[in-house]
Structures are given as C-alpha cells and as structure tokens.
Amino acid sequence: MFKNVIAPIQAWLLSQGRCVGCGKPLSKGKREGHIQGTEKVTCSCGRIFIYNPKTKSYRRALIEEV
C-alpha cells in the first residue's frame, strides 16, 4: 500500500525534473557522459538518474548503470 502512494509522487517529481529524495532540481546535479547519448546525473543527496536529452526526461538509474 505504501508503494501505491509514493510511486505517483515520485513520477510527478521526475516529470518536473526534480530529485525523488530531496526535491532539488536535477539540472543542478553533477553530469557525466553516458552510453547511447544519455547523461548520468548525480544529485547532491547521492541518488543517480539517467537523463535522455532527446525526450528531455529523467529516470532512476539501474544497478548496472551505476
């Protein structure tokens, strides 16, 4: 039940370009080049995201991508 409440909030934060943990803008995070034209973004709180510049969207990084 807890996941059913949190998941939509996290999806909304990612659609706004904000970290799901601390709410800071991901545009201010540390950026590194990544595979296939994507960027690895690390927030100040330590969470890692993948940014796709073609679709201008963020997603949480998989374990393999860290």
Buried (B, 14 or more C-beta within 10 A) or exposed (E): EEEEEEEEEBEEBBEEBBBBEEEEEBEEBEEEEBEEEBBBBBBEEEBBBBBBEEEEEBBEBEEEBE
